[in-house]
Amino acid sequence: LYGIVLGGIWNGVGVTMAIMLAGLRGVDAEIWKAAKIDGIPTWKTYLFIVLPMMRGAIATSFILQCTGVVRVFDIVIAMTQGGPGVSTQMPAIYVIQHITDRVNVGQGMAAATMMLLPVMILIGLQYFLQWNANRRAGRA
């Protein structure tokens, strides 16, 4: 199981790093200079200035990682074939097995819907928070 977790982290860290780097590059150089001139410590600059400006990149990475966790299938199949027994059986494997091997389409679709529900809740929450922030900033 630890090998699967390590493989999943290795698989997802590249996209996350690229998104975070793009978010960091989006921070204007004038902000860095102003923070230095004002004598703000580097850690406070990151915590109170840079991270809030990277909110979009962080939210995008979070959503992508959440959907990646839900649809983890290929790593488990490649490393363990879903075994031994059902010890590494993920929700996506459960859905595929019920739809194809056991020919139980109803239960497979119900499981797929239950996999989709938390992702939709997280995406809806993210959109609501973004809408609320835009409304408070007067951009809605």
N, CA, C and O atoms as a GROMACS GRO file, in nm:
protein
  560
    1LEU      N    1   0.082  -0.119   0.000
    1LEU     CA    2   0.000   0.000   0.000
    1LEU      C    3   0.087   0.126   0.000
    1LEU      O    4   0.053   0.226  -0.064
    2TYR      N    5   0.200   0.121   0.072
    2TYR     CA    6   0.287   0.239   0.075
    2TYR      C    7   0.348   0.265  -0.062
    2TYR      O    8   0.370   0.381  -0.100
    3GLY      N    9   0.376   0.160  -0.136
    3GLY     CA   10   0.428   0.176  -0.271
    3GLY      C   11   0.328   0.243  -0.363
    3GLY      O   12   0.365   0.324  -0.448
    4ILE      N   13   0.201   0.210  -0.346
    4ILE     CA   14   0.096   0.272  -0.427
    4ILE      C   15   0.084   0.420  -0.393
    4ILE      O   16   0.070   0.504  -0.482
    5VAL      N   17   0.091   0.452  -0.264
    5VAL     CA   18   0.085   0.593  -0.222
    5VAL      C   19   0.204   0.670  -0.279
    5VAL      O   20   0.187   0.782  -0.329
    6LEU      N   21   0.322   0.612  -0.271
    6LEU     CA   22   0.441   0.677  -0.324
    6LEU      C   23   0.430   0.696  -0.475
    6LEU      O   24   0.467   0.802  -0.528
    7GLY      N   25   0.380   0.595  -0.546
    7GLY     CA   26   0.360   0.608  -0.690
    7GLY      C   27   0.257   0.714  -0.725
    7GLY      O   28   0.274   0.786  -0.823
    8GLY      N   29   0.151   0.724  -0.646
    8GLY     CA   30   0.049   0.826  -0.670
    8GLY      C   31   0.102   0.966  -0.648
    8GLY      O   32   0.071   1.058  -0.723
    9ILE      N   33   0.183   0.982  -0.544
    9ILE     CA   34   0.244   1.113  -0.518
    9ILE      C   35   0.337   1.150  -0.633
    9ILE      O   36   0.336   1.263  -0.681
   10TRP      N   37   0.418   1.054  -0.676
   10TRP     CA   38   0.510   1.078  -0.786
   10TRP      C   39   0.434   1.114  -0.913
   10TRP      O   40   0.479   1.198  -0.991
   11ASN      N   41   0.321   1.052  -0.933
   11ASN     CA   42   0.240   1.077  -1.052
   11ASN      C   43   0.179   1.217  -1.051
   11ASN      O   44   0.169   1.280  -1.156
   12GLY      N   45   0.138   1.267  -0.936
   12GLY     CA   46   0.066   1.394  -0.930
   12GLY      C   47   0.149   1.516  -0.898
   12GLY      O   48   0.102   1.628  -0.914
   13VAL      N   49   0.273   1.497  -0.854
   13VAL     CA   50   0.352   1.611  -0.809
   13VAL      C   51   0.396   1.700  -0.925
   13VAL      O   52   0.415   1.820  -0.905
   14GLY      N   53   0.413   1.647  -1.043
   14GLY     CA   54   0.459   1.727  -1.157
   14GLY      C   55   0.359   1.834  -1.198
   14GLY      O   56   0.396   1.950  -1.217
   15VAL      N   57   0.234   1.795  -1.212
   15VAL     CA   58   0.130   1.891  -1.251
   15VAL      C   59   0.112   1.996  -1.143
   15VAL      O   60   0.096   2.115  -1.172
   16THR      N   61   0.114   1.953  -1.018
   16THR     CA   62   0.098   2.047  -0.908
   16THR      C   63   0.212   2.148  -0.905
   16THR      O   64   0.189   2.268  -0.886
   17MET      N   65   0.333   2.101  -0.925
   17MET     CA   66   0.447   2.193  -0.928
   17MET      C   67   0.437   2.292  -1.043
   17MET      O   68   0.470   2.410  -1.027
   18ALA      N   69   0.393   2.246  -1.159
   18ALA     CA   70   0.379   2.336  -1.274
   18ALA      C   71   0.273   2.443  -1.247
   18ALA      O   72   0.292   2.560  -1.281
   19ILE      N   73   0.162   2.404  -1.185
   19ILE     CA   74   0.056   2.501  -1.154
   19ILE      C   75   0.104   2.601  -1.050
   19ILE      O   76   0.080   2.721  -1.063
   20MET      N   77   0.173   2.552  -0.947
   20MET     CA   78   0.224   2.643  -0.844
   20MET      C   79   0.330   2.738  -0.899
   20MET      O   80   0.334   2.855  -0.862
   21LEU      N   81   0.416   2.687  -0.988
   21LEU     CA   82   0.516   2.774  -1.049
   21LEU      C   83   0.450   2.882  -1.134
   21LEU      O   84   0.493   2.997  -1.132
   22ALA      N   85   0.346   2.845  -1.207
   22ALA     CA   86   0.273   2.945  -1.285
   22ALA      C   87   0.208   3.049  -1.193
   22ALA      O   88   0.206   3.168  -1.225
   23GLY      N   89   0.156   3.004  -1.079
   23GLY     CA   90   0.098   3.098  -0.983
   23GLY      C   91   0.202   3.191  -0.924
   23GLY      O   92   0.176   3.310  -0.907
   24LEU      N   93   0.321   3.139  -0.895
   24LEU     CA   94   0.429   3.223  -0.843
   24LEU      C   95   0.477   3.323  -0.947
   24LEU      O   96   0.509   3.438  -0.914
   25ARG      N   97   0.481   3.281  -1.070
   25ARG     CA   98   0.523   3.373  -1.177
   25ARG      C   99   0.419   3.482  -1.201
   25ARG      O  100   0.450   3.587  -1.256
   26GLY      N  101   0.296   3.457  -1.158
   26GLY     CA  102   0.190   3.556  -1.174
   26GLY      C  103   0.196   3.668  -1.072
   26GLY      O  104   0.129   3.770  -1.087
   27VAL      N  105   0.277   3.650  -0.968
   27VAL     CA  106   0.293   3.755  -0.867
   27VAL      C  107   0.385   3.862  -0.925
   27VAL      O  108   0.496   3.832  -0.970
   28ASP      N  109   0.339   3.985  -0.923
   28ASP     CA  110   0.412   4.096  -0.984
   28ASP      C  111   0.541   4.124  -0.908
   28ASP      O  112   0.545   4.116  -0.785
   29ALA      N  113   0.646   4.158  -0.981
   29ALA     CA  114   0.776   4.188  -0.921
   29ALA      C  115   0.770   4.312  -0.832
   29ALA      O  116   0.846   4.324  -0.737
   30GLU      N  117   0.679   4.403  -0.864
   30GLU     CA  118   0.665   4.524  -0.783
   30GLU      C  119   0.620   4.491  -0.641
   30GLU      O  120   0.658   4.560  -0.546
   31ILE      N  121   0.541   4.387  -0.627
   31ILE     CA  122   0.494   4.347  -0.493
   31ILE      C  123   0.612   4.298  -0.410
   31ILE      O  124   0.623   4.330  -0.292
   32TRP      N  125   0.700   4.219  -0.472
   32TRP     CA  126   0.818   4.172  -0.401
   32TRP      C  127   0.906   4.290  -0.358
   32TRP      O  128   0.954   4.294  -0.245
   33LYS      N  129   0.925   4.385  -0.448
   33LYS     CA  130   1.008   4.501  -0.417
   33LYS      C  131   0.946   4.585  -0.306
   33LYS      O  132   1.016   4.631  -0.216
   34ALA      N  133   0.814   4.605  -0.313
   34ALA     CA  134   0.746   4.684  -0.210
   34ALA      C  135   0.756   4.617  -0.074
   34ALA      O  136   0.774   4.684   0.028
   35ALA      N  137   0.744   4.486  -0.070
   35ALA     CA  138   0.755   4.414   0.056
   35ALA      C  139   0.896   4.425   0.113
   35ALA      O  140   0.913   4.440   0.234
   36LYS      N  141   0.995   4.419   0.027
   36LYS     CA  142   1.134   4.434   0.073
   36LYS      C  143   1.161   4.574   0.125
   36LYS      O  144   1.227   4.592   0.227
   37ILE      N  145   1.110   4.675   0.053
   37ILE     CA  146   1.130   4.814   0.095
   37ILE      C  147   1.063   4.840   0.230
   37ILE      O  148   1.117   4.910   0.315
   38ASP      N  149   0.944   4.782   0.249
   38ASP     CA  150   0.871   4.801   0.375
   38ASP      C  151   0.932   4.721   0.489
   38ASP      O  152   0.892   4.738   0.604
   39GLY      N  153   1.028   4.634   0.459
   39GLY     CA  154   1.094   4.556   0.563
   39GLY      C  155   1.013   4.438   0.613
   39GLY      O  156   1.034   4.392   0.725
   40ILE      N  157   0.923   4.390   0.532
   40ILE     CA  158   0.842   4.275   0.571
   40ILE      C  159   0.928   4.149   0.560
   40ILE      O  160   0.991   4.127   0.457
   41PRO      N  161   0.930   4.065   0.665
   41PRO     CA  162   1.007   3.940   0.656
   41PRO      C  163   0.956   3.851   0.542
   41PRO      O  164   0.839   3.858   0.502
   42THR      N  165   1.045   3.769   0.490
   42THR     CA  166   1.011   3.685   0.375
   42THR      C  167   0.895   3.592   0.406
   42THR      O  168   0.806   3.575   0.322
   43TRP      N  169   0.893   3.534   0.524
   43TRP     CA  170   0.785   3.440   0.556
   43TRP      C  171   0.650   3.510   0.563
   43TRP      O  172   0.548   3.452   0.525
   44LYS      N  173   0.648   3.635   0.610
   44LYS     CA  174   0.522   3.710   0.613
   44LYS      C  175   0.480   3.751   0.472
   44LYS      O  176   0.361   3.756   0.441
   45THR      N  177   0.579   3.778   0.387
   45THR     CA  178   0.547   3.811   0.248
   45THR      C  179   0.477   3.693   0.182
   45THR      O  180   0.377   3.710   0.113
   46TYR      N  181   0.531   3.574   0.203
   46TYR     CA  182   0.468   3.456   0.144
   46TYR      C  183   0.331   3.428   0.206
   46TYR      O  184   0.235   3.400   0.134
   47LEU      N  185   0.324   3.437   0.338
   47LEU     CA  186   0.200   3.399   0.406
   47LEU      C  187   0.086   3.496   0.382
   47LEU      O  188  -0.027   3.454   0.360
   48PHE      N  189   0.114   3.626   0.386
   48PHE     CA  190   0.006   3.724   0.379
   48PHE      C  191  -0.010   3.792   0.244
   48PHE      O  192  -0.112   3.858   0.220
   49ILE      N  193   0.087   3.778   0.155
   49ILE     CA  194   0.077   3.844   0.025
   49ILE      C  195   0.074   3.743  -0.089
   49ILE      O  196  -0.017   3.744  -0.172
   50VAL      N  197   0.174   3.655  -0.093
   50VAL     CA  198   0.187   3.564  -0.208
   50VAL      C  199   0.079   3.456  -0.206
   50VAL      O  200   0.014   3.434  -0.308
   51LEU      N  201   0.060   3.390  -0.094
   51LEU     CA  202  -0.041   3.282  -0.089
   51LEU      C  203  -0.182   3.330  -0.122
   51LEU      O  204  -0.252   3.262  -0.197
   52PRO      N  205  -0.228   3.444  -0.070
   52PRO     CA  206  -0.360   3.491  -0.113
   52PRO      C  207  -0.368   3.523  -0.262
   52PRO      O  208  -0.472   3.505  -0.324
   53MET      N  209  -0.257   3.569  -0.320
   53MET     CA  210  -0.258   3.597  -0.463
   53MET      C  211  -0.257   3.468  -0.546
   53MET      O  212  -0.297   3.469  -0.662
   54MET      N  213  -0.212   3.359  -0.487
   54MET     CA  214  -0.207   3.231  -0.556
   54MET      C  215  -0.331   3.146  -0.528
   54MET      O  216  -0.330   3.026  -0.555
   55ARG      N  217  -0.436   3.205  -0.475
   55ARG     CA  218  -0.555   3.131  -0.437
   55ARG      C  219  -0.612   3.049  -0.553
   55ARG      O  220  -0.655   2.936  -0.534
   56GLY      N  221  -0.612   3.106  -0.673
   56GLY     CA  222  -0.664   3.034  -0.789
   56GLY      C  223  -0.580   2.912  -0.823
   56GLY      O  224  -0.635   2.806  -0.854
   57ALA      N  225  -0.448   2.927  -0.819
   57ALA     CA  226  -0.360   2.814  -0.848
   57ALA      C  227  -0.372   2.705  -0.743
   57ALA      O  228  -0.371   2.586  -0.775
   58ILE      N  229  -0.384   2.745  -0.618
   58ILE     CA  230  -0.399   2.648  -0.509
   58ILE      C  231  -0.531   2.574  -0.522
   58ILE      O  232  -0.536   2.452  -0.505
   59ALA      N  233  -0.638   2.646  -0.552
   59ALA     CA  234  -0.769   2.582  -0.568
   59ALA      C  235  -0.769   2.486  -0.686
   59ALA      O  236  -0.826   2.377  -0.678
   60THR      N  237  -0.706   2.525  -0.796
   60THR     CA  238  -0.698   2.437  -0.912
   60THR      C  239  -0.621   2.310  -0.879
   60THR      O  240  -0.664   2.201  -0.915
   61SER      N  241  -0.509   2.324  -0.812
   61SER     CA  242  -0.431   2.206  -0.772
   61SER      C  243  -0.510   2.117  -0.679
   61SER      O  244  -0.506   1.994  -0.691
   62PHE      N  245  -0.581   2.177  -0.586
   62PHE     CA  246  -0.660   2.100  -0.490
   62PHE      C  247  -0.768   2.019  -0.562
   62PHE      O  248  -0.786   1.901  -0.533
   63ILE      N  249  -0.839   2.082  -0.654
   63ILE     CA  250  -0.944   2.012  -0.727
   63ILE      C  251  -0.885   1.900  -0.812
   63ILE      O  252  -0.940   1.790  -0.815
   64LEU      N  253  -0.774   1.927  -0.880
   64LEU     CA  254  -0.712   1.823  -0.962
   64LEU      C  255  -0.665   1.706  -0.877
   64LEU      O  256  -0.679   1.590  -0.918
   65GLN      N  257  -0.609   1.733  -0.760
   65GLN     CA  258  -0.564   1.624  -0.674
   65GLN      C  259  -0.681   1.544  -0.618
   65GLN      O  260  -0.672   1.422  -0.605
   66CYS      N  261  -0.789   1.612  -0.584
   66CYS     CA  262  -0.908   1.541  -0.534
   66CYS      C  263  -0.967   1.450  -0.641
   66CYS      O  264  -1.003   1.336  -0.613
   67THR      N  265  -0.976   1.499  -0.763
   67THR     CA  266  -1.028   1.414  -0.870
   67THR      C  267  -0.930   1.302  -0.902
   67THR      O  268  -0.972   1.193  -0.940
   68GLY      N  269  -0.802   1.328  -0.887
   68GLY     CA  270  -0.702   1.223  -0.910
   68GLY      C  271  -0.713   1.111  -0.807
   68GLY      O  272  -0.695   0.994  -0.841
   69VAL      N  273  -0.742   1.146  -0.683
   69VAL     CA  274  -0.760   1.045  -0.579
   69VAL      C  275  -0.882   0.959  -0.608
   69VAL      O  276  -0.880   0.838  -0.588
   70VAL      N  277  -0.989   1.022  -0.654
   70VAL     CA  278  -1.111   0.947  -0.681
   70VAL      C  279  -1.093   0.851  -0.797
   70VAL      O  280  -1.144   0.739  -0.794
   71ARG      N  281  -1.020   0.892  -0.899
   71ARG     CA  282  -1.011   0.809  -1.018
   71ARG      C  283  -0.884   0.725  -1.023
   71ARG      O  284  -0.847   0.675  -1.129
   72VAL      N  285  -0.816   0.709  -0.909
   72VAL     CA  286  -0.695   0.628  -0.909
   72VAL      C  287  -0.733   0.485  -0.948
   72VAL      O  288  -0.810   0.418  -0.880
   73PHE      N  289  -0.679   0.441  -1.055
   73PHE     CA  290  -0.712   0.310  -1.109
   73PHE      C  291  -0.589   0.249  -1.172
   73PHE      O  292  -0.555   0.134  -1.144
   74ASP      N  293  -0.522   0.325  -1.256
   74ASP     CA  294  -0.412   0.271  -1.335
   74ASP      C  295  -0.293   0.230  -1.249
   74ASP      O  296  -0.229   0.129  -1.277
   75ILE      N  297  -0.261   0.308  -1.147
   75ILE     CA  298  -0.146   0.276  -1.063
   75ILE      C  299  -0.171   0.147  -0.986
   75ILE      O  300  -0.082   0.062  -0.976
   76VAL      N  301  -0.291   0.132  -0.931
   76VAL     CA  302  -0.323   0.013  -0.853
   76VAL      C  303  -0.322  -0.111  -0.942
   76VAL      O  304  -0.269  -0.215  -0.904
   77ILE      N  305  -0.381  -0.101  -1.059
   77ILE     CA  306  -0.383  -0.215  -1.151
   77ILE      C  307  -0.242  -0.251  -1.195
   77ILE      O  308  -0.207  -0.369  -1.202
   78ALA      N  309  -0.161  -0.150  -1.226
   78ALA     CA  310  -0.025  -0.177  -1.272
   78ALA      C  311   0.062  -0.238  -1.163
   78ALA      O  312   0.150  -0.320  -1.192
   79MET      N  313   0.040  -0.199  -1.037
   79MET     CA  314   0.128  -0.244  -0.931
   79MET      C  315   0.080  -0.371  -0.861
   79MET      O  316   0.161  -0.457  -0.827
   80THR      N  317  -0.051  -0.384  -0.838
   80THR     CA  318  -0.098  -0.497  -0.755
   80THR      C  319  -0.212  -0.576  -0.816
   80THR      O  320  -0.252  -0.677  -0.759
   81GLN      N  321  -0.267  -0.534  -0.928
   81GLN     CA  322  -0.384  -0.599  -0.988
   81GLN      C  323  -0.504  -0.596  -0.894
   81GLN      O  324  -0.596  -0.677  -0.909
   82GLY      N  325  -0.506  -0.505  -0.797
   82GLY     CA  326  -0.617  -0.493  -0.704
   82GLY      C  327  -0.610  -0.590  -0.588
   82GLY      O  328  -0.705  -0.598  -0.510
   83GLY      N  329  -0.504  -0.662  -0.574
   83GLY     CA  330  -0.496  -0.765  -0.471
   83GLY      C  331  -0.386  -0.734  -0.372
   83GLY      O  332  -0.330  -0.624  -0.376
   84PRO      N  333  -0.351  -0.824  -0.285
   84PRO     CA  334  -0.410  -0.957  -0.266
   84PRO      C  335  -0.550  -0.947  -0.205
   84PRO      O  336  -0.574  -0.870  -0.112
   85GLY      N  337  -0.637  -1.025  -0.258
   85GLY     CA  338  -0.778  -1.018  -0.218
   85GLY      C  339  -0.836  -0.886  -0.263
   85GLY      O  340  -0.833  -0.854  -0.382
   86VAL      N  341  -0.889  -0.811  -0.170
   86VAL     CA  342  -0.942  -0.678  -0.201
   86VAL      C  343  -0.869  -0.572  -0.119
   86VAL      O  344  -0.925  -0.465  -0.092
   87SER      N  345  -0.746  -0.601  -0.078
   87SER     CA  346  -0.674  -0.510   0.012
   87SER      C  347  -0.639  -0.377  -0.053
   87SER      O  348  -0.630  -0.275   0.016
   88THR      N  349  -0.618  -0.375  -0.184
   88THR     CA  350  -0.588  -0.249  -0.252
   88THR      C  351  -0.697  -0.214  -0.353
   88THR      O  352  -0.670  -0.147  -0.452
   89GLN      N  353  -0.817  -0.260  -0.328
   89GLN     CA  354  -0.926  -0.230  -0.421
   89GLN      C  355  -0.975  -0.087  -0.398
   89GLN      O  356  -1.019  -0.052  -0.288
   90MET      N  357  -0.966  -0.007  -0.501
   90MET     CA  358  -1.009   0.132  -0.497
   90MET      C  359  -1.151   0.143  -0.552
   90MET      O  360  -1.198   0.050  -0.618
   91PRO      N  361  -1.219   0.255  -0.528
   91PRO     CA  362  -1.356   0.269  -0.579
   91PRO      C  363  -1.368   0.252  -0.730
   91PRO      O  364  -1.465   0.193  -0.777
   92ALA      N  365  -1.272   0.302  -0.805
   92ALA     CA  366  -1.279   0.287  -0.951
   92ALA      C  367  -1.270   0.141  -0.993
   92ALA      O  368  -1.338   0.099  -1.086
   93ILE      N  369  -1.186   0.063  -0.924
   93ILE     CA  370  -1.176  -0.080  -0.954
   93ILE      C  371  -1.306  -0.149  -0.920
   93ILE      O  372  -1.353  -0.236  -0.993
   94TYR      N  373  -1.366  -0.111  -0.808
   94TYR     CA  374  -1.495  -0.168  -0.768
   94TYR      C  375  -1.600  -0.143  -0.875
   94TYR      O  376  -1.676  -0.234  -0.910
   95VAL      N  377  -1.605  -0.022  -0.928
   95VAL     CA  378  -1.703   0.012  -1.032
   95VAL      C  379  -1.678  -0.071  -1.157
   95VAL      O  380  -1.772  -0.129  -1.212
   96ILE      N  381  -1.554  -0.077  -1.202
   96ILE     CA  382  -1.522  -0.151  -1.325
   96ILE      C  383  -1.554  -0.299  -1.308
   96ILE      O  384  -1.610  -0.360  -1.399
   97GLN      N  385  -1.521  -0.357  -1.193
   97GLN     CA  386  -1.548  -0.500  -1.172
   97GLN      C  387  -1.698  -0.528  -1.171
   97GLN      O  388  -1.741  -0.629  -1.226
   98HIS      N  389  -1.776  -0.441  -1.110
   98HIS     CA  390  -1.920  -0.467  -1.106
   98HIS      C  391  -1.985  -0.447  -1.243
   98HIS      O  392  -2.081  -0.517  -1.275
   99ILE      N  393  -1.935  -0.355  -1.321
   99ILE     CA  394  -1.996  -0.332  -1.452
   99ILE      C  395  -1.954  -0.440  -1.551
   99ILE      O  396  -2.036  -0.488  -1.629
  100THR      N  397  -1.826  -0.478  -1.551
  100THR     CA  398  -1.777  -0.571  -1.653
  100THR      C  399  -1.777  -0.716  -1.607
  100THR      O  400  -1.841  -0.800  -1.671
  101ASP      N  401  -1.708  -0.748  -1.500
  101ASP     CA  402  -1.691  -0.887  -1.459
  101ASP      C  403  -1.819  -0.948  -1.402
  101ASP      O  404  -1.856  -1.059  -1.438
  102ARG      N  405  -1.885  -0.876  -1.314
  102ARG     CA  406  -2.003  -0.930  -1.246
  102ARG      C  407  -2.134  -0.897  -1.317
  102ARG      O  408  -2.239  -0.945  -1.276
  103VAL      N  409  -2.129  -0.818  -1.421
  103VAL     CA  410  -2.245  -0.777  -1.501
  103VAL      C  411  -2.356  -0.724  -1.410
  103VAL      O  412  -2.474  -0.758  -1.426
  104ASN      N  413  -2.318  -0.642  -1.315
  104ASN     CA  414  -2.413  -0.580  -1.224
  104ASN      C  415  -2.405  -0.429  -1.248
  104ASN      O  416  -2.346  -0.355  -1.170
  105VAL      N  417  -2.465  -0.387  -1.358
  105VAL     CA  418  -2.454  -0.248  -1.402
  105VAL      C  419  -2.516  -0.152  -1.302
  105VAL      O  420  -2.462  -0.043  -1.279
  106GLY      N  421  -2.626  -0.189  -1.241
  106GLY     CA  422  -2.694  -0.101  -1.146
  106GLY      C  423  -2.606  -0.067  -1.028
  106GLY      O  424  -2.594   0.050  -0.991
  107GLN      N  425  -2.545  -0.168  -0.968
  107GLN     CA  426  -2.459  -0.143  -0.852
  107GLN      C  427  -2.332  -0.068  -0.894
  107GLN      O  428  -2.283   0.016  -0.819
  108GLY      N  429  -2.280  -0.099  -1.011
  108GLY     CA  430  -2.163  -0.028  -1.060
  108GLY      C  431  -2.192   0.120  -1.083
  108GLY      O  432  -2.111   0.206  -1.048
  109MET      N  433  -2.307   0.150  -1.142
  109MET     CA  434  -2.344   0.290  -1.166
  109MET      C  435  -2.373   0.364  -1.036
  109MET      O  436  -2.342   0.482  -1.022
  110ALA      N  437  -2.433   0.294  -0.940
  110ALA     CA  438  -2.457   0.356  -0.809
  110ALA      C  439  -2.324   0.390  -0.741
  110ALA      O  440  -2.310   0.497  -0.682
  111ALA      N  441  -2.228   0.300  -0.751
  111ALA     CA  442  -2.096   0.327  -0.693
  111ALA      C  443  -2.027   0.442  -0.766
  111ALA      O  444  -1.961   0.524  -0.704
  112ALA      N  445  -2.043   0.448  -0.899
  112ALA     CA  446  -1.984   0.558  -0.975
  112ALA      C  447  -2.047   0.691  -0.936
  112ALA      O  448  -1.978   0.793  -0.928
  113THR      N  449  -2.177   0.691  -0.912
  113THR     CA  450  -2.244   0.813  -0.868
  113THR      C  451  -2.194   0.856  -0.731
  113THR      O  452  -2.175   0.975  -0.706
  114MET      N  453  -2.173   0.760  -0.643
  114MET     CA  454  -2.122   0.793  -0.510
  114MET      C  455  -1.978   0.842  -0.516
  114MET      O  456  -1.935   0.920  -0.431
  115MET      N  457  -1.902   0.798  -0.617
  115MET     CA  458  -1.768   0.851  -0.637
  115MET      C  459  -1.773   0.996  -0.685
  115MET      O  460  -1.688   1.077  -0.650
  116LEU      N  461  -1.873   1.027  -0.766
  116LEU     CA  462  -1.884   1.160  -0.823
  116LEU      C  463  -1.934   1.263  -0.721
  116LEU      O  464  -1.898   1.380  -0.730
  117LEU      N  465  -2.014   1.220  -0.627
  117LEU     CA  466  -2.077   1.311  -0.533
  117LEU      C  467  -1.978   1.396  -0.452
  117LEU      O  468  -1.994   1.518  -0.448
  118PRO      N  469  -1.875   1.339  -0.387
  118PRO     CA  470  -1.782   1.425  -0.312
  118PRO      C  471  -1.706   1.523  -0.401
  118PRO      O  472  -1.678   1.635  -0.360
  119VAL      N  473  -1.673   1.480  -0.522
  119VAL     CA  474  -1.602   1.569  -0.613
  119VAL      C  475  -1.691   1.687  -0.651
  119VAL      O  476  -1.645   1.801  -0.654
  120MET      N  477  -1.817   1.660  -0.679
  120MET     CA  478  -1.910   1.768  -0.714
  120MET      C  479  -1.931   1.863  -0.596
  120MET      O  480  -1.943   1.984  -0.616
  121ILE      N  481  -1.934   1.810  -0.476
  121ILE     CA  482  -1.948   1.895  -0.358
  121ILE      C  483  -1.826   1.986  -0.343
  121ILE      O  484  -1.840   2.105  -0.316
  122LEU      N  485  -1.707   1.930  -0.360
  122LEU     CA  486  -1.585   2.011  -0.350
  122LEU      C  487  -1.579   2.118  -0.459
  122LEU      O  488  -1.542   2.232  -0.432
  123ILE      N  489  -1.616   2.081  -0.581
  123ILE     CA  490  -1.614   2.179  -0.690
  123ILE      C  491  -1.718   2.288  -0.665
  123ILE      O  492  -1.690   2.406  -0.686
  124GLY      N  493  -1.837   2.249  -0.620
  124GLY     CA  494  -1.940   2.348  -0.588
  124GLY      C  495  -1.896   2.442  -0.477
  124GLY      O  496  -1.921   2.562  -0.483
  125LEU      N  497  -1.831   2.387  -0.375
  125LEU     CA  498  -1.781   2.469  -0.265
  125LEU      C  499  -1.675   2.567  -0.314
  125LEU      O  500  -1.674   2.684  -0.274
  126GLN      N  501  -1.587   2.520  -0.401
  126GLN     CA  502  -1.482   2.607  -0.454
  126GLN      C  503  -1.543   2.719  -0.538
  126GLN      O  504  -1.502   2.834  -0.525
  127TYR      N  505  -1.640   2.688  -0.623
  127TYR     CA  506  -1.705   2.791  -0.703
  127TYR      C  507  -1.781   2.891  -0.615
  127TYR      O  508  -1.779   3.011  -0.642
  128PHE      N  509  -1.846   2.841  -0.510
  128PHE     CA  510  -1.918   2.931  -0.420
  128PHE      C  511  -1.822   3.026  -0.349
  128PHE      O  512  -1.849   3.145  -0.339
  129LEU      N  513  -1.711   2.972  -0.300
  129LEU     CA  514  -1.614   3.057  -0.232
  129LEU      C  515  -1.554   3.161  -0.327
  129LEU      O  516  -1.533   3.276  -0.288
  130GLN      N  517  -1.527   3.120  -0.451
  130GLN     CA  518  -1.474   3.215  -0.549
  130GLN      C  519  -1.578   3.322  -0.583
  130GLN      O  520  -1.544   3.440  -0.593
  131TRP      N  521  -1.703   3.281  -0.600
  131TRP     CA  522  -1.810   3.376  -0.629
  131TRP      C  523  -1.827   3.475  -0.514
  131TRP      O  524  -1.843   3.595  -0.536
  132ASN      N  525  -1.822   3.424  -0.392
  132ASN     CA  526  -1.837   3.509  -0.274
  132ASN      C  527  -1.721   3.608  -0.263
  132ASN      O  528  -1.742   3.724  -0.229
  133ALA      N  529  -1.599   3.562  -0.291
  133ALA     CA  530  -1.484   3.652  -0.286
  133ALA      C  531  -1.494   3.759  -0.394
  133ALA      O  532  -1.462   3.875  -0.369
  134ASN      N  533  -1.538   3.722  -0.514
  134ASN     CA  534  -1.556   3.820  -0.621
  134ASN      C  535  -1.666   3.920  -0.588
  134ASN      O  536  -1.654   4.039  -0.618
  135ARG      N  537  -1.772   3.873  -0.525
  135ARG     CA  538  -1.883   3.961  -0.488
  135ARG      C  539  -1.838   4.063  -0.384
  135ARG      O  540  -1.873   4.180  -0.392
  136ARG      N  541  -1.760   4.016  -0.286
  136ARG     CA  542  -1.710   4.108  -0.184
  136ARG      C  543  -1.611   4.208  -0.240
  136ARG      O  544  -1.601   4.321  -0.191
  137ALA      N  545  -1.538   4.167  -0.344
  137ALA     CA  546  -1.441   4.258  -0.406
  137ALA      C  547  -1.507   4.350  -0.507
  137ALA      O  548  -1.441   4.440  -0.560
  138GLY      N  549  -1.635   4.329  -0.535
  138GLY     CA  550  -1.707   4.415  -0.627
  138GLY      C  551  -1.686   4.381  -0.773
  138GLY      O  552  -1.705   4.466  -0.860
  139ARG      N  553  -1.647   4.255  -0.801
  139ARG     CA  554  -1.622   4.214  -0.939
  139ARG      C  555  -1.731   4.124  -0.994
  139ARG      O  556  -1.718   4.075  -1.106
  140ALA      N  557  -1.836   4.102  -0.920
  140ALA     CA  558  -1.939   4.008  -0.965
  140ALA      C  559  -2.037   4.071  -1.060
  140ALA      O  560  -2.130   4.005  -1.107
   0.00000   0.00000   0.00000
